[in-house]
Structures are given as structure tokens and as C-alpha cells.
Amino acid sequence: MNYDNIPSNPMMLLSFMNTKMRDENMNLDELCYDLEIDRDEIVSKLSMIHYKYDKDLNRFV
């Protein structure tokens, strides 16, 4: 997937990431690798809207 197709708006990114992890049955590391995106950048962007990755739930909460 092209990095340009990843939403830049944090709320849209949140929905995108959680949906992709659920639908593709991947954890955050696997999804970031698959999409060729920087995990730290995603985590940082979503932390700006007070969401963090929950490994047990495999989603941002």
C-alpha cells in the first residue's frame, strides 16, 4: 500500500488502523510492516488525540 493512502487526520487514522488490524487479523507491528509505515509515527500521531495501543485488545483505545 502506498503511504499516501494512509489518512493524515488523526481521527480517520484511528478508525483506519483499528479497522485494518481487525479485518486483516494483524497486530500493530505486523500491520505497520505490511503497510510500510513507521510504527512510532502512528503511535505518536494517535497519542495526540489521547489514544494508545492496547496489545491485549489489539486496538487503539
Secondary structure, 3 states (H helix, E strand, C coil): CCHHHCCCCHHHHHHHHHHHHHHHCCCHHHHHHHHCCCHHHHHHHHHCCCCCEECCCCEEC
